[in-house]
Amino acid sequence: MMDDPTTRDDLRESLRQLGLWGLLANWSDVHDQPWLTTVIDYELHERQRRSLERRIKNARLGSFKPFADFDWKWPSSIDQNLLRELFALDFIEECTNVVLVGPNGVGKTMLAKNLAQQALLAGHSVRFTSASEMLHDLAAQDSSAALSRRLRRYCGPDLLLVDEVGYLSYDTRYADLLFEVVTRRYQSRPIVITTNKPFQQWADVFPNAGCTVTLVDRLVHRSEIVEIKGDSYRLKEAKERSASKARARKRKSSKSPE
């Protein structure tokens, strides 16, 4: 090992960050040992692996297709350049929200989950939830203290993904809860939202809520809006599977003995 003061200082700092106090206490005996950097590398890699494993579990992403499988030719309109920029994750550091808008089946959730996966690999904490799951969960809390604790589940992670806003209508209580989440994360931690309704139709999602205008205002104040137009890709796949099975049945029938 090189007798470099900078190297020695870096090694000591790594030991402090890793909490390897036994090695620090015996620094004079170990600082020039050739195995020291290997031990530090092993410990760093194992902690990074465990951290990623824990964050993936807490994110609750479930299964999803990889970004590489997205069919760019299927949507009739989509901003590829903007999406690729988002995958650089600058929006997280800039506390910029992302809103994926489009009809059912055009890949909004797939893209959101891939963004989340990229954030996890970059070291960020993530939480994925559907709008209905989150709002029902928050509304079920039976005291202010319980609600405050549960809000930390959705307000604490570096990135929150709220899927399927707009598929159901909610009363004022649920609107207030979403407003609370958005307000607590406002300009400090970004939100990714998927929705089948443009913002001007959110009054239909929260028909009696007085906070809808302010809610939308805070979401779009610093945001990237990705509008996807096109027919349902899931419906396309379903039709293709059905046609493939029909052809297979026809071939099998034609080979059957009379």
Stockholm file with secondary structure:
# STOCKHOLM 1.0

chainA/1-258         MMDDPTTRDDLRESLRQLGLWGLLANWSDVHDQPWLTTVIDYELHERQRRSLERRIKNARLGSFKPFADFDWKWPSSIDQNLLRELFALDFIEECTNVVLVGPNGVGKTMLAKNLAQQALLAGHSVRFTSASEMLHDLAAQDSSAALSRRLRRYCGPDLLLVDEVGYLSYDTRYADLLFEVVTRRYQSRPIVITTNKPFQQWADVFPNAGCTVTLVDRLVHRSEIVEIKGDSYRLKEAKERSASKARARKRKSSKSPE
#=GR chainA/1-258 SS CCCCHHHHHHHHHHHHHHTCHHHHHTHHHHTTCTTHHHHHHHHHHHHHHHHHHHHHHHHTCCCCCCGGGCCTTSSSBCCHHHHHHHTTTHHHHTTCEEEEECSTTSSHHHHHHHHHHHHHHTTCCEEEEEHHHHHHHHHTCCSHHHHHHHHHHHHSSSEEEEEEETSSCCCHHHHHHHHHHHHHHTTTSCEEEEESSCGGGHHHHSTTCSSHHHHHHHHHHTEEEEECBSSCHHHHHHHHHHHHHHHHHHHHHHHSCC
#=GC SS_cons         CCCCHHHHHHHHHHHHHHTCHHHHHTHHHHTTCTTHHHHHHHHHHHHHHHHHHHHHHHHTCCCCCCGGGCCTTSSSBCCHHHHHHHTTTHHHHTTCEEEEECSTTSSHHHHHHHHHHHHHHTTCCEEEEEHHHHHHHHHTCCSHHHHHHHHHHHHSSSEEEEEEETSSCCCHHHHHHHHHHHHHHTTTSCEEEEESSCGGGHHHHSTTCSSHHHHHHHHHHTEEEEECBSSCHHHHHHHHHHHHHHHHHHHHHHHSCC
//
